[in-house]
């Protein structure tokens, strides 16, 4: 399968006008999302793999008040004011350290991890079973052949509907910003998505969710210090590039194109990737 252009991601986080249009109420997420269980007629049976059931994420732990987030905030503010990429990296790294390290920071992003697992499951099923069956697990099979951005907006409303918690809003924003990048890249309909397109979309969502989490915890005012819009955009681009580079390095190290992931291993793959990428943010943030 080919596309009209490989999706590489945008630096501007531009959200198209149709994102804010009212959406119909999302359908409930099926309990067997990500499962390949079907009956003889190819109909999804609704049974989770191996007789297991989805387990809820534990409550999101809070960063202690004495955690040292001031160091993270100070460095990000300094980096924004002076366009100092090293200070921005240091601020991101110190956020992860204050959170207790990569795995602890990842544990504070349950909704983002759940959304990323949904995308990985979609990519796995698309590669192994085709577009209709890939979308069937989210009750979106009638959208096979629709423009890719429309499918992903519908998936966004399914995985992270509007009006949720802050953590859910971070996951939703990450999805919508990456959908905007996908639309700007000129990718055609969903059935034409390539393995590269799906990888870039997944990496984009993971990267933007981590970026959004850091800015939400540290304070969005820290990155709004420059007096001109160009300065703010430059700061956001530097922080985004750093985080995306860490996510991409860890994803590439796992040498997967999603099709080889076992359905029962998708969640653990995503959890491990988030933890490892955040650990790399911490390590490289302090690398002088």
FITI-100529 format. One record per residue (C-alpha): x, y, z negated; residue number from 0. Coordinates in steps of 0.05 Angstrom, whole numbers, plus 32768, in hexadecimal, padded with zeros to 4 digits. Example, Ala and Ser with C-alpha at 12.3 -4.5 7.8 and 13.67 -1.06 7.14 Angstrom:
<nodes>
<node x="80F6" y="7FA6" z="7F64" seq="0"/>
<node x="8111" y="7FEB" z="7F71" seq="1"/>
</nodes>
This chain:
<nodes>
<node x="8000" y="8000" z="8000" seq="0"/>
<node x="8018" y="8045" z="8010" seq="1"/>
<node x="8007" y="808C" z="7FFD" seq="2"/>
<node x="800A" y="80CF" z="801E" seq="3"/>
<node x="8042" y="80E3" z="7FEF" seq="4"/>
<node x="8066" y="80C7" z="7FB3" seq="5"/>
<node x="804E" y="80E6" z="7F72" seq="6"/>
<node x="8089" y="8104" z="7F4E" seq="7"/>
<node x="8067" y="8131" z="7F1D" seq="8"/>
<node x="8063" y="817D" z="7F18" seq="9"/>
<node x="8088" y="81AC" z="7EEB" seq="10"/>
<node x="804E" y="81DC" z="7EE1" seq="11"/>
<node x="8018" y="81B2" z="7EC1" seq="12"/>
<node x="7FE5" y="81D1" z="7EEF" seq="13"/>
<node x="7F9E" y="81BB" z="7EE1" seq="14"/>
<node x="7F6E" y="81BE" z="7F1D" seq="15"/>
<node x="7F2B" y="81E3" z="7F18" seq="16"/>
<node x="7F02" y="81A3" z="7F1A" seq="17"/>
<node x="7F1F" y="818A" z="7ED8" seq="18"/>
<node x="7EF3" y="81B7" z="7EAE" seq="19"/>
<node x="7EB3" y="81A7" z="7ED3" seq="20"/>
<node x="7E7E" y="8184" z="7EA7" seq="21"/>
<node x="7E85" y="8139" z="7EAA" seq="22"/>
<node x="7E4F" y="8105" z="7EA0" seq="23"/>
<node x="7E53" y="80E1" z="7E5D" seq="24"/>
<node x="7E8A" y="80AD" z="7E61" seq="25"/>
<node x="7E78" y="8064" z="7E5C" seq="26"/>
<node x="7E90" y="803E" z="7E1F" seq="27"/>
<node x="7ED4" y="801F" z="7E27" seq="28"/>
<node x="7EC9" y="7FD4" z="7E32" seq="29"/>
<node x="7EE4" y="7FA8" z="7DFB" seq="30"/>
<node x="7F0B" y="7F7F" z="7E2E" seq="31"/>
<node x="7F2E" y="7FB8" z="7E51" seq="32"/>
<node x="7F70" y="7F9F" z="7E6A" seq="33"/>
<node x="7F59" y="7F56" z="7E6C" seq="34"/>
<node x="7F59" y="7F2B" z="7EAB" seq="35"/>
<node x="7F23" y="7EFC" z="7E8F" seq="36"/>
<node x="7EF0" y="7EEC" z="7EC5" seq="37"/>
<node x="7EBE" y="7EB6" z="7ED3" seq="38"/>
<node x="7EBC" y="7E8D" z="7F13" seq="39"/>
<node x="7E98" y="7EC4" z="7F39" seq="40"/>
<node x="7ECE" y="7EF7" z="7F29" seq="41"/>
<node x="7EA2" y="7F1B" z="7EF6" seq="42"/>
<node x="7EC3" y="7F35" z="7EB8" seq="43"/>
<node x="7EAC" y="7F0A" z="7E7E" seq="44"/>
<node x="7EBD" y="7F3C" z="7E47" seq="45"/>
<node x="7EE7" y="7F0A" z="7E20" seq="46"/>
<node x="7F29" y="7F26" z="7E07" seq="47"/>
<node x="7F68" y="7EFE" z="7E19" seq="48"/>
<node x="7F79" y="7EC2" z="7DEF" seq="49"/>
<node x="7F3D" y="7ECC" z="7DC3" seq="50"/>
<node x="7F5A" y="7F0B" z="7DA4" seq="51"/>
<node x="7F36" y="7F4D" z="7D99" seq="52"/>
<node x="7F4F" y="7F94" z="7D9C" seq="53"/>
<node x="7F6A" y="7FAD" z="7D5A" seq="54"/>
<node x="7F60" y="7FF5" z="7D44" seq="55"/>
<node x="7F9D" y="8021" z="7D3A" seq="56"/>
<node x="7FAE" y="8032" z="7CF2" seq="57"/>
<node x="7FA0" y="8078" z="7CD8" seq="58"/>
<node x="7FD0" y="80AD" z="7CF2" seq="59"/>
<node x="8005" y="80BB" z="7CBC" seq="60"/>
<node x="8014" y="8103" z="7CAC" seq="61"/>
<node x="8059" y="8122" z="7CAD" seq="62"/>
<node x="806B" y="8135" z="7C65" seq="63"/>
<node x="806A" y="817F" z="7C57" seq="64"/>
<node x="80B4" y="817C" z="7C44" seq="65"/>
<node x="80C7" y="8158" z="7C84" seq="66"/>
<node x="80F2" y="818F" z="7CA3" seq="67"/>
<node x="80C4" y="81A2" z="7CDD" seq="68"/>
<node x="80E0" y="81E8" z="7CD3" seq="69"/>
<node x="8120" y="81D2" z="7CF5" seq="70"/>
<node x="80F9" y="81B8" z="7D31" seq="71"/>
<node x="80CF" y="81F6" z="7D35" seq="72"/>
<node x="810B" y="8225" z="7D2F" seq="73"/>
<node x="8131" y="8202" z="7D66" seq="74"/>
<node x="80F7" y="8201" z="7D96" seq="75"/>
<node x="80E8" y="824A" z="7D88" seq="76"/>
<node x="8131" y="825B" z="7D94" seq="77"/>
<node x="8132" y="8233" z="7DD4" seq="78"/>
<node x="80F3" y="8255" z="7DED" seq="79"/>
<node x="810E" y="829A" z="7DDD" seq="80"/>
<node x="8152" y="8290" z="7DFE" seq="81"/>
<node x="8143" y="8259" z="7E32" seq="82"/>
<node x="8175" y="822E" z="7E0C" seq="83"/>
<node x="8167" y="81E6" z="7E22" seq="84"/>
<node x="8195" y="81CA" z="7DEC" seq="85"/>
<node x="816C" y="81EB" z="7DB6" seq="86"/>
<node x="812B" y="81D0" z="7DD4" seq="87"/>
<node x="8148" y="818A" z="7DD5" seq="88"/>
<node x="8160" y="8191" z="7D8E" seq="89"/>
<node x="811C" y="81A9" z="7D78" seq="90"/>
<node x="80FA" y="816D" z="7D98" seq="91"/>
<node x="812D" y="813E" z="7D79" seq="92"/>
<node x="8124" y="815B" z="7D34" seq="93"/>
<node x="80D9" y="8153" z="7D3A" seq="94"/>
<node x="80E2" y="8109" z="7D45" seq="95"/>
<node x="8113" y="8104" z="7D0B" seq="96"/>
<node x="80E2" y="8129" z="7CDD" seq="97"/>
<node x="80AD" y="80F8" z="7CF2" seq="98"/>
<node x="80D7" y="80BE" z="7CD9" seq="99"/>
<node x="80F6" y="80A9" z="7D1B" seq="100"/>
<node x="80DC" y="8091" z="7D5E" seq="101"/>
<node x="80AF" y="8058" z="7D48" seq="102"/>
<node x="8091" y="8081" z="7D0F" seq="103"/>
<node x="8084" y="80BB" z="7D3F" seq="104"/>
<node x="8064" y="808C" z="7D71" seq="105"/>
<node x="8036" y="8070" z="7D3A" seq="106"/>
<node x="8019" y="80B6" z="7D33" seq="107"/>
<node x="8001" y="80B4" z="7D7C" seq="108"/>
<node x="7FCD" y="807C" z="7D7D" seq="109"/>
<node x="7F9F" y="809C" z="7DB0" seq="110"/>
<node x="7FD7" y="80AD" z="7DE0" seq="111"/>
<node x="7FF1" y="8065" z="7DDB" seq="112"/>
<node x="7FAB" y="804A" z="7DE8" seq="113"/>
<node x="7FA4" y="8076" z="7E26" seq="114"/>
<node x="7FE8" y="8060" z="7E3F" seq="115"/>
<node x="7FD5" y="8017" z="7E34" seq="116"/>
<node x="7F97" y="8023" z="7E5E" seq="117"/>
<node x="7FC0" y="803F" z="7E97" seq="118"/>
<node x="7FF2" y="8006" z="7E92" seq="119"/>
<node x="7FBA" y="7FD3" z="7E93" seq="120"/>
<node x="7F9B" y="7FF6" z="7ED0" seq="121"/>
<node x="7FDE" y="7FF5" z="7EF4" seq="122"/>
<node x="7FE8" y="7FAB" z="7EE3" seq="123"/>
<node x="7FA4" y="7F97" z="7EFC" seq="124"/>
<node x="7FA9" y="7FC1" z="7F3B" seq="125"/>
<node x="7FEA" y="7F9F" z="7F4D" seq="126"/>
<node x="7FD1" y="7F59" z="7F3E" seq="127"/>
<node x="7F87" y="7F5B" z="7F4E" seq="128"/>
<node x="7F78" y="7F97" z="7F7A" seq="129"/>
<node x="7F53" y="7FD9" z="7F6F" seq="130"/>
<node x="7F0D" y="7FBE" z="7F62" seq="131"/>
<node x="7F21" y="7F8F" z="7F2B" seq="132"/>
<node x="7F52" y="7FC2" z="7F0E" seq="133"/>
<node x="7F19" y="7FF4" z="7F07" seq="134"/>
<node x="7EE5" y="7FC1" z="7EF0" seq="135"/>
<node x="7F05" y="7FBB" z="7EAB" seq="136"/>
<node x="7EF2" y="8005" z="7EA1" seq="137"/>
<node x="7EAD" y="7FFF" z="7EC2" seq="138"/>
<node x="7EC7" y="802A" z="7EFB" seq="139"/>
<node x="7EC8" y="7FF7" z="7F33" seq="140"/>
<node x="7E99" y="8021" z="7F5E" seq="141"/>
<node x="7ED0" y="8055" z="7F63" seq="142"/>
<node x="7EFF" y="8027" z="7F8A" seq="143"/>
<node x="7F13" y="804E" z="7FC8" seq="144"/>
<node x="7F04" y="8091" z="7FA9" seq="145"/>
<node x="7F39" y="80C9" z="7FA5" seq="146"/>
<node x="7F6D" y="80B5" z="7F72" seq="147"/>
<node x="7F65" y="80F5" z="7F4A" seq="148"/>
<node x="7F1A" y="80E9" z="7F43" seq="149"/>
<node x="7F26" y="80A2" z="7F2A" seq="150"/>
<node x="7F58" y="80BB" z="7EF6" seq="151"/>
<node x="7F2A" y="80F2" z="7EDE" seq="152"/>
<node x="7EF4" y="80BD" z="7ED4" seq="153"/>
<node x="7F27" y="8092" z="7EB0" seq="154"/>
<node x="7F39" y="80CE" z="7E84" seq="155"/>
<node x="7EF1" y="80D6" z="7E70" seq="156"/>
<node x="7EEE" y="808C" z="7E60" seq="157"/>
<node x="7F2F" y="8087" z="7E38" seq="158"/>
<node x="7F2E" y="80CB" z="7E15" seq="159"/>
<node x="7EEC" y="80F0" z="7E1A" seq="160"/>
<node x="7EE9" y="813A" z="7E09" seq="161"/>
<node x="7ED8" y="8150" z="7DC3" seq="162"/>
<node x="7F03" y="8120" z="7D9B" seq="163"/>
<node x="7F3B" y="8129" z="7D68" seq="164"/>
<node x="7F7A" y="8151" z="7D74" seq="165"/>
<node x="7F9F" y="8110" z="7D84" seq="166"/>
<node x="7F69" y="80FE" z="7DB7" seq="167"/>
<node x="7F6E" y="8144" z="7DD5" seq="168"/>
<node x="7FB9" y="813C" z="7DDD" seq="169"/>
<node x="7FAE" y="80FB" z="7E03" seq="170"/>
<node x="7F77" y="811A" z="7E2E" seq="171"/>
<node x="7FA2" y="8157" z="7E3F" seq="172"/>
<node x="7FDC" y="8129" z="7E52" seq="173"/>
<node x="7FAE" y="8102" z="7E81" seq="174"/>
<node x="7F8F" y="8140" z="7EA1" seq="175"/>
<node x="7FD2" y="8163" z="7EAC" seq="176"/>
<node x="7FED" y="8124" z="7ECD" seq="177"/>
<node x="7FAF" y="811D" z="7EF8" seq="178"/>
<node x="7FBC" y="8165" z="7F10" seq="179"/>
<node x="8003" y="8151" z="7F22" seq="180"/>
<node x="7FE7" y="8114" z="7F48" seq="181"/>
<node x="7FB6" y="8140" z="7F6E" seq="182"/>
<node x="7FEC" y="8173" z="7F80" seq="183"/>
<node x="8019" y="813B" z="7F9B" seq="184"/>
<node x="7FE7" y="812B" z="7FD2" seq="185"/>
<node x="7FDA" y="80E2" z="7FBE" seq="186"/>
<node x="7F9D" y="80C8" z="7FE3" seq="187"/>
<node x="7F68" y="8098" z="7FCA" seq="188"/>
<node x="7F6F" y="8068" z="7F90" seq="189"/>
<node x="7F76" y="802A" z="7FBC" seq="190"/>
<node x="7FB5" y="8049" z="7FDB" seq="191"/>
<node x="7FDB" y="8053" z="7F9B" seq="192"/>
<node x="8020" y="8034" z="7F9C" seq="193"/>
<node x="8047" y="8016" z="7F63" seq="194"/>
<node x="8072" y="8055" z="7F62" seq="195"/>
<node x="8034" y="8081" z="7F5C" seq="196"/>
<node x="801A" y="8059" z="7F20" seq="197"/>
<node x="805E" y="805A" z="7EFF" seq="198"/>
<node x="8063" y="80A5" z="7F06" seq="199"/>
<node x="801D" y="80AF" z="7EEC" seq="200"/>
<node x="802B" y="8083" z="7EAF" seq="201"/>
<node x="806D" y="80A6" z="7EA0" seq="202"/>
<node x="804C" y="80E9" z="7EA8" seq="203"/>
<node x="8015" y="80DA" z="7E76" seq="204"/>
<node x="8045" y="80BD" z="7E43" seq="205"/>
<node x="8074" y="80F8" z="7E4A" seq="206"/>
<node x="803F" y="812D" z="7E46" seq="207"/>
<node x="801E" y="810C" z="7E09" seq="208"/>
<node x="8060" y="810D" z="7DE4" seq="209"/>
<node x="806D" y="8155" z="7DF9" seq="210"/>
<node x="8026" y="8169" z="7DE3" seq="211"/>
<node x="802E" y="8146" z="7DA0" seq="212"/>
<node x="8070" y="8169" z="7D91" seq="213"/>
<node x="8054" y="81AE" z="7DA3" seq="214"/>
<node x="8015" y="81A1" z="7D7A" seq="215"/>
<node x="803C" y="818E" z="7D3D" seq="216"/>
<node x="8073" y="81C2" z="7D43" seq="217"/>
<node x="8043" y="81F9" z="7D58" seq="218"/>
<node x="8031" y="8211" z="7D9E" seq="219"/>
<node x="8044" y="8258" z="7D8A" seq="220"/>
<node x="808D" y="8241" z="7D89" seq="221"/>
<node x="808D" y="8238" z="7DD4" seq="222"/>
<node x="8065" y="8278" z="7DE3" seq="223"/>
<node x="809D" y="82A5" z="7DCA" seq="224"/>
<node x="80B4" y="82BF" z="7E0E" seq="225"/>
<node x="808F" y="82FF" z="7E21" seq="226"/>
<node x="8087" y="82EB" z="7E6B" seq="227"/>
<node x="8062" y="82B1" z="7E8A" seq="228"/>
<node x="809F" y="829B" z="7EB0" seq="229"/>
<node x="80C5" y="8293" z="7E6F" seq="230"/>
<node x="808E" y="8268" z="7E51" seq="231"/>
<node x="808B" y="823D" z="7E8F" seq="232"/>
<node x="80D6" y="8235" z="7E90" seq="233"/>
<node x="80D6" y="821E" z="7E47" seq="234"/>
<node x="809E" y="81ED" z="7E53" seq="235"/>
<node x="80C2" y="81D1" z="7E90" seq="236"/>
<node x="8103" y="81C7" z="7E6A" seq="237"/>
<node x="80E1" y="81A3" z="7E30" seq="238"/>
<node x="80B7" y="8179" z="7E60" seq="239"/>
<node x="80F4" y="8164" z="7E89" seq="240"/>
<node x="8119" y="814F" z="7E4B" seq="241"/>
<node x="80E0" y="8125" z="7E30" seq="242"/>
<node x="80CF" y="8107" z="7E73" seq="243"/>
<node x="8117" y="80F4" z="7E7E" seq="244"/>
<node x="8117" y="80CD" z="7E3C" seq="245"/>
<node x="80D6" y="80AA" z="7E4E" seq="246"/>
<node x="80EE" y="8099" z="7E94" seq="247"/>
<node x="8130" y="807D" z="7E7B" seq="248"/>
<node x="810D" y="804F" z="7E4A" seq="249"/>
<node x="80D9" y="803A" z="7E7D" seq="250"/>
<node x="810F" y="802A" z="7EB1" seq="251"/>
<node x="8136" y="8003" z="7E7D" seq="252"/>
<node x="80FB" y="7FD3" z="7E78" seq="253"/>
<node x="80FE" y="7FC4" z="7EC3" seq="254"/>
<node x="80B3" y="7FBA" z="7ECD" seq="255"/>
<node x="8082" y="7FCE" z="7F03" seq="256"/>
<node x="8047" y="7FBB" z="7ED6" seq="257"/>
<node x="8034" y="7F7E" z="7F00" seq="258"/>
<node x="8062" y="7F51" z="7ED7" seq="259"/>
<node x="8044" y="7F66" z="7E93" seq="260"/>
<node x="801B" y="7F32" z="7E70" seq="261"/>
<node x="7FD5" y="7F4D" z="7E61" seq="262"/>
<node x="7FDF" y="7F3F" z="7E16" seq="263"/>
<node x="8022" y="7F64" z="7E16" seq="264"/>
<node x="800B" y="7FA7" z="7E32" seq="265"/>
<node x="7FFE" y="7FC8" z="7DEF" seq="266"/>
<node x="8041" y="7FB1" z="7DD2" seq="267"/>
<node x="8065" y="7FC9" z="7E11" seq="268"/>
<node x="8046" y="800E" z="7E09" seq="269"/>
<node x="8053" y="8012" z="7DBE" seq="270"/>
<node x="809C" y="7FFE" z="7DC9" seq="271"/>
<node x="80A5" y="8031" z="7E01" seq="272"/>
<node x="8089" y="806A" z="7DD7" seq="273"/>
<node x="80B5" y="8058" z="7D9C" seq="274"/>
<node x="80F4" y="8050" z="7DC6" seq="275"/>
<node x="80E8" y="8090" z="7DEE" seq="276"/>
<node x="80DE" y="80B9" z="7DAE" seq="277"/>
<node x="811C" y="809A" z="7D90" seq="278"/>
<node x="8142" y="80B0" z="7DCE" seq="279"/>
<node x="8126" y="80F6" z="7DC6" seq="280"/>
<node x="8141" y="80F7" z="7D80" seq="281"/>
<node x="8185" y="80DC" z="7D94" seq="282"/>
<node x="818F" y="8109" z="7DD0" seq="283"/>
<node x="8173" y="8145" z="7DAB" seq="284"/>
<node x="81AC" y="8141" z="7D7A" seq="285"/>
<node x="81DF" y="8131" z="7DB0" seq="286"/>
<node x="820D" y="816D" z="7DB4" seq="287"/>
</nodes>
